[in-house]
């Protein structure tokens, strides 16, 4: 189950990145001051976190697998922060930008981000429980 959650989390992160890249390019968010940069950074951050989470761990054996759980927690926080940013821009304004309505791409983004939070927190919990008290050097 750990492996399923781990790689599902990776796919969800890539999906989050893809949605933000689409918004950046196709919906011209790139021309919106500050928000355009944030969408580009969201794409890059989601892809980077997905790659790190998918990569076999290479840290010192003394650390065990704790860093992998920390990456998952950080990625869940990233997805949650993205949801919060969207909700702020829907209810008020974020850096002078106000999002209107729940177009299909926004619903997709919220679904991917919400699922990523749940999946990544689940993976982090299983990973932490599995390795509590015993370092491991396996790459799985």
Secondary structure, DSSP 8 states (H G I E B T S, - for coil): -HHHHHHHHHHHHHHHHHHHHHHHHTT-GGGSTTHHHHHHHHHHHHHHHHHHHHS---S-GGGTTHHHHHHHHHHHHHHHHHHHHHHHHHHS-BTTB---S--HHHHHHHHHHHHHHHHHHHHHHHHHHHHTT-------
